[in-house]
Every structure is written in structure tokens, then in C-alpha cells.
């Protein structure tokens, strides 16, 4: 994909904005406010939210046993999805 670096950066920042305004109830952050926000504040909010997401996932999965796949299943998976392992 031939994409400009500016587009890639703005796209990533919009992903961060989307995550923050949809996960933090009452944040009330407009897109203009987000663009005006300093980098440290944006990064800190984003990192804190990612930490919370990790904790929530661990809490949800704490009672689920780890999957036990046979060697055959692993081989088929690796053949079907070579870039995923």
C-alpha cells in the first residue's frame, strides 16, 4: 500500500481518539480538543486505557482453560496462516 506518512500518522491518532472517547465515559473530548491536546497527555491517557483493557481481558479469561491443541491442529493452522505464528 503506497500511503503517505502523514496519512498513516493521522490515521493512528484517529484510532487513539476513537478508543479514548468510546471507552472513557464522560470524557467529552471533541476532535478539535484532541488535536489541540499535548502529546504527553494523549499518550498517557492512551497507555492507561490500554493497561485497563489488558486487565479486563485477563479478568475475563482467568477461569477459561488454555486451549490444548494437538500437534496436527498446530501444523494445519501454521499452513493456513503462515504469517500469524
N, C-alpha and C positions, 0 to 999 in steps of 0.2 A: 504494500500500500504506500503510495507516494503522498505523504502528508507533510504539511509544514510543521515545523517545531512549535510555532506559536499556537497553531490549532491543537496540537497534542497537549500542550501545557494547559490551555484554556479548557479543553475537554476534561482533563484530570481535575482541574479546580472545580468545574461544574459538578463532577461526580462527588467531590467532597462537600460542596454546598448542598446537594440533594440529600446526601446522607445526614448531614447535620440538621437540616430543617425538618426532615421527616422522622428522625429518631429522638430529637430533644424537644419534648413538648413545651410550648410556650416560648421557644427561642425568639420567634418573631423577627427573624433576620431576613430582610429583603435582599434581593440580588445586588442592588446598589450598595447596601450596607456591607455585604460580603466582599465586594470588590474593593471597598474602601478600608476594610479591616487589615490590620498589620499581619505580616506573615507569622510572627510568633504566636499570636492569639489563634489564628486559623489552625496552625499546626498543632497547638496544644489541645484545642477542642477536638480536633480530628483524632489525635492519638489517644486521648482519654476515651472517646467513643469507641474506638477500635478495641481498647482494653476491655470495656464493658461488654462488647459483642463477644469477645473470646470467653469471658467469664460466663455469660449467658449460655453459650454453646456447650461449655464444659458442664454446667449445671444440668442442661437438658440431656446430655449424653452420659451422665455419671452412672446411671443404672442400666444403660444398654451394654450388653456384652460386645466385645470386639469381634468383628466377623472373622470366622475361621474358614478361609478359602483353601481349597485343595491346590496342589501344585498344578493340576490340569487347568483349573479355572484361572490361576495366575498366568499361565502360559497363553491361554486364549485371549485373556484381557490384554496382555502385552503385545500380542499380534494385532489385535483390533485397534488398540490405542497406543502406538509406539512412542508418541511424544508425551504421554501422560505419566509414565512411571519414572 
